[in-house]
Amino acid sequence: MNARSPRSPVTRAPSPTVVRDDADHLEIITGVLVIGGGPAATWAALNAARTSAGEGLGVTLVDKGYCGASGVAATSGVGHWLTPPGSPLRDETFRIKNATGGGQSDRVWVDAVLDETWAQISTLPAMGWDRVDRNRRQPSLDLTTDNPSGAPYFRGPAPDYLRFLRGQVKKAGVTVLDHSPAVELLVTDNRDAVVGARGLQVRAGRNWTVHAHAVVLATGGTTWRSHSLGGDTNTGDGQLMAAEAGADLAAMEYSNFQGMVPFGTSMDKNGYFIKAEYWTGDGTPIHYDDLHYSRVPLLEHSVKGTVYARFSQFAPAQRATARENMPNFFAVVDKLGINPFTERFPIDWVHEGTVRGTGGVRVDDTTCAVGLPGLYAAGDVAARDRITGAATGAGGPNLSWAVRGCRLAGEQRLRGGGEGGGRGS
Ligand SMILES: Cc1cc2nc3c(=O)[nH]c(=O)nc-3n(C[C@H](O)[C@H](O)[C@H](O)COP(=O)(O)OP(=O)(O)OC[C@H]3O[C@@H](n4cnc5c(N)ncnc54)[C@H](O)[C@@H]3O)c2cc1C
């Protein structure tokens, strides 16, 4: 049964102070500026609104696209890494991730992320989340073990979840500027703190400047415009802005992740490929141990010629559900006239960079601080090798890393309440 609780009362954050608002420029002063519009940005904005609501400083979110429909989550599912505190499942969850990541996960970080994800997702019912998993005709979120799966789960299409999070952000009084990419962080004259950002309001055709006591970068990973699914808006702006301001990048050596796609498409939903059957062009079967650990056997053959796949792991009775669970993948193969359950189809690879790879802005601790006062990094823009090691964070860990949110309480007191003039980095 899905535990339902009454909706929590909404505390609205105060509005930021508008300094200038004319045809050429919007200039505001805010407590917390969140840059991005995906799960990391919306959760960070919600947490900031909750913690700064009483302090008169306000929270502002700027998104390059339309918050609630932008970023890679808009093409994905809501599969978070969900394990309750104290559960015996914790040891197993850690063991598996640590093994796939080459033994580089840090148990303290993994526990912190799992605790935080559990705490955040547990608040969804009180916020009004009551979606139903239409395929299974069950609640989409169930945090008990008293369900047919015997374990807590959260399922369904992420676009619904993003729309919901946008609604919560607006309800919490966050000022949202859509279609307003940030292009530069503002730093103090002696470059020892970040005090805001500058950008463009594309539709209004004007510039914006936001002075802020804390800036949360949540601009996603980057695929370096390989055109992999959902990655086109994520062009590495956050990583670049952070580096220009003086932050470090970490684990970039784990950012060469390649996703498998039906040949000639960008549909890199990797899930079903992990247990598929493969052949070379002349029909020789390709053997592999576990594609979670290594894709080298497939890549070796791919550099010599086209490799073919078939999703033979699904018995006929399972195929309808498999289709329903990944509708966008099947929209593409249907258009190509391929039945991936029964036919061998050619595959290719697309670069998924730091979306499924784990490099990014180095964070000092699990609170998202990057070691430069005033700057935080959340979600795919931040390096997350401490939880996933040298392996992809997709399939649960990445979204948990994103929703863990940044706890910024105390930031305003730390910074002494100054409004920060700031110059570009
Ligand atoms: C096909 C696919 C399926 C996936 N499935 C899963 C899954 O089941 N489980 C899982 O854990 N993970 C999954 N992932 C990964 C997961 O979607 C990401 O980890 C998650 O979306 C990261 O959230 P984010 O907010 O950091 O980044 P994003 O969701 O990518 O959001 C980035 C945001 O930043 C904005 N932005 C970019 N540049 C700027 C700028 N200069 N100024 C302002 N805003 C900017 C973008 O518009 C966007 O709103 C999947 C990814 C893909 C591609």
The ligand as a MOL file (V3000), in Angstrom:
LIG
                    3D

  0  0  0     0  0            999 V3000
M  V30 BEGIN CTAB
M  V30 COUNTS 53 58 0 0 0
M  V30 BEGIN ATOM
M  V30 1 C 17.6600 8.2450 -21.7370 0
M  V30 2 C 18.0770 8.4450 -20.3080 0
M  V30 3 C 17.5130 7.6540 -19.3170 0
M  V30 4 C 17.9070 7.8030 -17.9760 0
M  V30 5 N 17.3300 7.0280 -17.0200 0
M  V30 6 C 17.7450 7.1350 -15.7300 0
M  V30 7 C 17.2020 6.3340 -14.6840 0
M  V30 8 O 16.2930 5.5440 -14.8990 0
M  V30 9 N 17.7130 6.4750 -13.4190 0
M  V30 10 C 18.7170 7.3750 -13.1530 0
M  V30 11 O 19.1670 7.4870 -12.0100 0
M  V30 12 N 19.2030 8.1830 -14.1060 0
M  V30 13 C 18.7470 8.0830 -15.3710 0
M  V30 14 N 19.2610 8.9010 -16.3210 0
M  V30 15 C 20.1340 9.9790 -15.8780 0
M  V30 16 C 19.2710 11.0970 -15.2540 0
M  V30 17 O 18.2670 11.4650 -16.1620 0
M  V30 18 C 20.1770 12.2740 -14.9160 0
M  V30 19 O 21.1150 11.8340 -13.9660 0
M  V30 20 C 19.3770 13.4360 -14.3120 0
M  V30 21 O 18.4880 13.9360 -15.2660 0
M  V30 22 C 20.3340 14.5300 -13.8650 0
M  V30 23 O 19.6040 15.6360 -13.4680 0
M  V30 24 P 20.2030 17.0970 -13.6240 0
M  V30 25 O 19.1460 18.0030 -13.1270 0
M  V30 26 O 21.5460 17.1360 -13.0170 0
M  V30 27 O 20.4460 17.3070 -15.1820 0
M  V30 28 P 19.3640 17.4600 -16.3880 0
M  V30 29 O 18.1330 16.6840 -16.1150 0
M  V30 30 O 20.1070 17.1310 -17.6370 0
M  V30 31 O 19.0260 18.9950 -16.3440 0
M  V30 32 C 19.9700 19.9740 -16.7220 0
M  V30 33 C 19.2580 21.2990 -16.7540 0
M  V30 34 O 20.1970 22.3600 -16.8870 0
M  V30 35 C 19.7090 23.3010 -17.8380 0
M  V30 36 N 20.8610 24.0640 -18.3520 0
M  V30 37 C 21.9080 23.6200 -19.0850 0
M  V30 38 N 22.7600 24.6270 -19.3330 0
M  V30 39 C 22.2510 25.7420 -18.7270 0
M  V30 40 C 22.6520 27.1090 -18.6250 0
M  V30 41 N 23.7760 27.5630 -19.1990 0
M  V30 42 N 21.8730 27.9870 -17.9350 0
M  V30 43 C 20.7020 27.5670 -17.3570 0
M  V30 44 N 20.2720 26.2730 -17.4290 0
M  V30 45 C 21.0380 25.3870 -18.1020 0
M  V30 46 C 18.9880 22.4380 -18.8630 0
M  V30 47 O 18.0710 23.2120 -19.6270 0
M  V30 48 C 18.2820 21.4560 -17.9160 0
M  V30 49 O 17.1010 22.0000 -17.4120 0
M  V30 50 C 18.8800 8.7770 -17.6590 0
M  V30 51 C 19.4300 9.6000 -18.6500 0
M  V30 52 C 19.0530 9.4310 -19.9760 0
M  V30 53 C 19.6690 10.3070 -21.0360 0
M  V30 END ATOM
M  V30 BEGIN BOND
M  V30 1 1 1 2
M  V30 2 1 2 3
M  V30 3 2 2 52
M  V30 4 2 3 4
M  V30 5 1 4 5
M  V30 6 1 4 50
M  V30 7 2 5 6
M  V30 8 1 6 7
M  V30 9 1 6 13
M  V30 10 2 7 8
M  V30 11 1 7 9
M  V30 12 1 9 10
M  V30 13 2 10 11
M  V30 14 1 10 12
M  V30 15 2 12 13
M  V30 16 1 13 14
M  V30 17 1 14 15
M  V30 18 1 14 50
M  V30 19 1 15 16
M  V30 20 1 16 17
M  V30 21 1 16 18
M  V30 22 1 18 19
M  V30 23 1 18 20
M  V30 24 1 20 21
M  V30 25 1 20 22
M  V30 26 1 22 23
M  V30 27 1 23 24
M  V30 28 2 24 25
M  V30 29 1 24 26
M  V30 30 1 24 27
M  V30 31 1 27 28
M  V30 32 2 28 29
M  V30 33 1 28 30
M  V30 34 1 28 31
M  V30 35 1 31 32
M  V30 36 1 32 33
M  V30 37 1 33 34
M  V30 38 1 33 48
M  V30 39 1 34 35
M  V30 40 1 35 36
M  V30 41 1 35 46
M  V30 42 1 36 37
M  V30 43 1 36 45
M  V30 44 2 37 38
M  V30 45 1 38 39
M  V30 46 1 39 40
M  V30 47 2 39 45
M  V30 48 1 40 41
M  V30 49 2 40 42
M  V30 50 1 42 43
M  V30 51 2 43 44
M  V30 52 1 44 45
M  V30 53 1 46 47
M  V30 54 1 46 48
M  V30 55 1 48 49
M  V30 56 2 50 51
M  V30 57 1 51 52
M  V30 58 1 52 53
M  V30 END BOND
M  V30 END CTAB
M  END
